[in-house]
Amino acid sequence: MSRSMRCSIRPGLILAAVIVVLDQLSKWAVVEHLMRPEGVADTPFYSPVRIEILPVFDLVMAWNRGVSFGILNNAGAWNAVILSVLSVAISAGLLVWMRKSTSMLVTLALGGIIGGALGNVVDRVRWGAVADFLDVHVMGYHWPAFNVADSAITVGAVLLVLDALFAKPSSDKN
């Protein structure tokens, strides 16, 4: 593939940076201000608070030491380190893919995934766990709590699947 056919990675990198910033700002607001009980300055892992926003949406405080949907949430002390290293390595691989992309949709989808992964890495480095606080529920069923970074990863992955299913094939396949 010629270099001229590739998309610029700048939009994907900008999106990744914006997602990291928005993710960390939202977590700062929730962890440091909404969910920290008065007078409990040194214990960010405690919060019995549930703030109802809509009948199907609340703000809660959940700490995920594992991966998506709480898988490996009770695993060992090295989880944060191992998952952070793995997330950075995967992000590096996605960055290589982004550099080769000929589609702006794919570039932005990868930027969303990278930004979300790095936003969660910041949490693991900072707290040893990922701060999740968005709680969607219907008729007593609660989707696992998630955050802005998780949303960006999910949207990016869905866009990649849609691109794979519906994008017109390029005449320049290697």
Rosetta blueprint (number, residue, H / E / L):
1 M L
2 S L
3 R H
4 S H
5 M H
6 R L
7 C L
8 S L
9 I L
10 R H
11 P H
12 G H
13 L H
14 I H
15 L H
16 A H
17 A H
18 V H
19 I H
20 V H
21 V H
22 L H
23 D H
24 Q H
25 L H
26 S H
27 K H
28 W H
29 A H
30 V H
31 V H
32 E H
33 H H
34 L H
35 M L
36 R L
37 P L
38 E L
39 G L
40 V L
41 A L
42 D L
43 T L
44 P L
45 F L
46 Y L
47 S L
48 P L
49 V L
50 R L
51 I E
52 E E
53 I E
54 L E
55 P L
56 V L
57 F E
58 D E
59 L E
60 V E
61 M E
62 A E
63 W E
64 N E
65 R L
66 G L
67 V L
68 S H
69 F H
70 G H
71 I L
72 L L
73 N L
74 N L
75 A L
76 G L
77 A L
78 W L
79 N H
80 A H
81 V H
82 I H
83 L H
84 S H
85 V H
86 L H
87 S H
88 V H
89 A H
90 I H
91 S H
92 A H
93 G H
94 L H
95 L H
96 V H
97 W H
98 M H
99 R H
100 K H
101 S L
102 T L
103 S L
104 M H
105 L H
106 V H
107 T H
108 L H
109 A H
110 L H
111 G H
112 G H
113 I H
114 I H
115 G H
116 G H
117 A H
118 L H
119 G H
120 N H
121 V H
122 V H
123 D H
124 R H
125 V H
126 R H
127 W H
128 G L
129 A L
130 V E
131 A E
132 D E
133 F E
134 L E
135 D E
136 V E
137 H E
138 V E
139 M L
140 G L
141 Y E
142 H E
143 W L
144 P L
145 A L
146 F E
147 N L
148 V H
149 A H
150 D H
151 S H
152 A H
153 I H
154 T H
155 V H
156 G H
157 A H
158 V H
159 L H
160 L H
161 V H
162 L H
163 D H
164 A H
165 L H
166 F H
167 A L
168 K L
169 P L
170 S L
171 S L
172 D L
173 K L
174 N L
